[in-house]
Amino acid sequence: MTLKVPSVIEELFGSASPLAVCLEGFAPRPGQAAMAEAIDQAIEDGENLVVEAGTGTGKTLAYLIPALLSRSEERRVGKECRSRW
């Protein structure tokens, strides 16, 4: 039997998230968790990543938390927002 140890991102965006205690109305969103995982991996690998996500995905926290958890001061994270009308 193989046990999977949840990542910090999985814990923060999962059903038992400590964010639910801090942020009124926080609810786990699968798209937000997937986006945060992709961003975290891109930061870790030093890669660029372009993400497009619809309204209500939770983009702000999905970008912000992996950036804050970045393990190296040498890595830079940039975020560009553009809404199409």
C-alpha positions in Angstrom: 0.0 0.0 0.0 1.4 3.4 -1.0 0.5 6.5 1.0 0.5 9.8 -0.6 1.7 12.7 1.6 -0.3 15.8 0.8 1.7 18.8 -0.3 1.4 22.1 1.5 -0.6 23.4 -1.5 -3.0 20.5 -1.3 -3.5 21.1 2.5 -4.0 24.8 2.0 -6.6 24.4 -0.8 -8.2 21.2 0.4 -11.4 20.5 2.4 -9.7 20.9 5.8 -7.9 24.1 4.8 -6.7 26.5 7.5 -7.8 29.2 5.1 -11.4 28.4 6.0 -10.7 29.7 9.6 -9.1 33.0 8.3 -11.3 33.8 5.3 -15.0 34.0 5.7 -16.7 32.1 2.9 -13.6 30.1 1.9 -14.6 26.8 0.2 -12.3 24.4 -1.6 -12.3 24.8 -5.4 -10.7 22.1 -7.5 -9.7 24.5 -10.3 -8.0 26.8 -7.7 -6.1 23.9 -6.2 -5.0 22.6 -9.6 -3.9 26.1 -10.6 -2.0 26.6 -7.4 -0.2 23.2 -7.9 0.8 24.2 -11.4 2.1 27.6 -10.3 4.0 26.0 -7.4 5.6 23.5 -9.7 6.5 26.2 -12.3 8.2 28.3 -9.5 10.0 25.2 -8.2 11.2 24.3 -11.7 12.1 27.9 -12.7 9.7 27.7 -15.6 7.3 30.2 -17.1 3.6 29.5 -16.9 0.6 31.1 -18.5 -2.8 30.4 -16.8 -6.2 31.4 -18.0 -9.1 30.8 -15.6 -12.6 32.0 -15.4 -14.4 34.2 -12.8 -14.8 32.4 -9.5 -11.8 30.2 -9.8 -9.9 31.9 -7.0 -7.0 33.1 -9.1 -5.7 35.6 -6.5 -4.9 33.0 -3.8 -3.8 30.5 -6.4 -1.1 32.9 -7.5 -0.3 34.5 -4.2 0.2 31.5 -1.9 2.7 29.6 -4.0 4.6 32.8 -4.5 4.8 33.4 -0.8 5.8 29.9 -0.2 8.6 30.1 -2.8 11.7 28.5 -1.4 14.3 30.8 -2.9 14.9 34.5 -2.8 16.5 34.3 -6.2 13.2 33.4 -7.9 10.9 36.1 -9.0 7.2 35.8 -9.5 5.2 38.1 -11.7 1.5 38.3 -12.2 -0.3 40.0 -15.0 -4.1 40.4 -15.1 -6.2 41.2 -18.1 -9.9 41.0 -18.4 -11.4 40.6 -21.8 -14.7 42.3 -22.4 
